[in-house]
Amino acid sequence: MAYLIFEDGTTFEGEEFGGWEKSFTQVEEQEVVFNTSMSGYQEMVTDLSYAGQILVLTQPLIGNYGWHHEENEADKTRLQGLILRELSGGEGSQHGEGSLEDYCYQHGVQGLKGVDTRALTRYLRQFGTLPGVLVRTKEIGQEYWRNSKKKIKENSEHWVYRSTVKESFEIPGSGPLIAVIDFGVKRNIIRNLQKRGFRIMVFPARTKAEEILKNRPSGIVLSNGPGDPEELPEEIATVRKLYDKLPILGICLGHQLLALAAGGRTYKLLYGHRGGNHPVIDIRSGKATMTSQNHGYAVQEDSLKGSGFEVTLLNLNDGTVEGMEHTSYPILSVQFHPEGAPGPEENDGIFDRFKSIVLDRSARKGRG
Ligand SMILES: NC(=O)CC[C@H](N)C(=O)O
């Protein structure tokens, strides 16, 4: 038996799988969040936006189609724990190259299976995203919370810096150059840019605006990434410097950083949006689409007054901001994931819009 224990003593039990070695030397509290997608466990486990979190999957059977390396959203994971109802060995796929269990074991993700994930999700919906600890005995968990002074958060580096690439790199393409600032970028964002012919340079977080501009990109993509956007002052300052220079596309954390750079604010949602069926409406056309989402923070709508940004998309479940456009500069941003992975891809047209903005501008510059 192993346990997930919250500060109020609420305990969920299950059986351990994956990488538990670290539990011998350290117990760390991590945010517990849930995702309601019915498939796509591999994309979720390797999505670096989950860095520093324990992920609960509400779909009761997980692992059934195995592991296919090609589908990883990053070449690493920073997920700390994975909680599910029933773990399958992956026998549903003849072509699997491995299993979810093996991946978690090799990458130190603490798994807990056989858990009453319905009760756990109801608990999180009621009390919100809360920190929890994964432990081998109830005593260790109770002891942790008795002594916890929440030191970990103060001492450790933001998860963005533990997720981003170490050095910049280039992906060839025949089209204009796009600079991607990697806060934990998902591969499917890169694939979507590649599909549209762009040449791509990926820069680590903390790269200075001047350094990025030196490479003369024609547009900038601010990626998704983990953690609280307000705790990234360096990145907010960089975005502010890039702001009026080039076309920009912000996705999820990138969208939040754009709002903060323009003087807006973000706030923490009670339990976040994580799943594959979040309805979003385009205010101008009245058209609603289904989106893939994974975020715990959102942009405060009224904080955008006077920022130059206009809200263009809203969440139909709770009315939160899902997209903005700048009224003077060619900047687009979305809170959801137009690249899906996992989830619907019916919103990938935003990459086409970004491409036409970039091409248009390059053509005008060429003429001028
Ligand atoms: N997927 C993302 O980029 C997430 C953004 C941010 N870390 C949030 O939770 O809101």
The ligand as a Tripos MOL2 file, in Angstrom:
@<TRIPOS>MOLECULE
LIG
   10     9     1     0     0
SMALL
NO_CHARGES

@<TRIPOS>ATOM
      1 N1          0.0270   24.7100  -20.1150 N.am      1 LIG1
      2 C1          0.4800   25.8700  -19.6480 C.2       1 LIG1
      3 O1          1.2410   26.5820  -20.3000 O.2       1 LIG1
      4 C2          0.1220   26.2060  -18.2250 C.3       1 LIG1
      5 C3          0.3680   27.6310  -17.8350 C.3       1 LIG1
      6 C4          0.4490   27.8540  -16.3200 C.3       1 LIG1
      7 N2          1.5310   27.1230  -15.7480 N.3       1 LIG1
      8 C5         -0.8740   27.4940  -15.6840 C.2       1 LIG1
      9 O2         -0.9750   26.4990  -15.0300 O.co2     1 LIG1
     10 O3         -1.8440   28.2150  -15.8090 O.co2     1 LIG1
@<TRIPOS>BOND
     1     1     2 1
     2     2     3 2
     3     2     4 1
     4     4     5 1
     5     5     6 1
     6     6     7 1
     7     6     8 1
     8     8     9 2
     9     8    10 1
@<TRIPOS>SUBSTRUCTURE
     1 LIG1         1 GROUP 0 **** ****
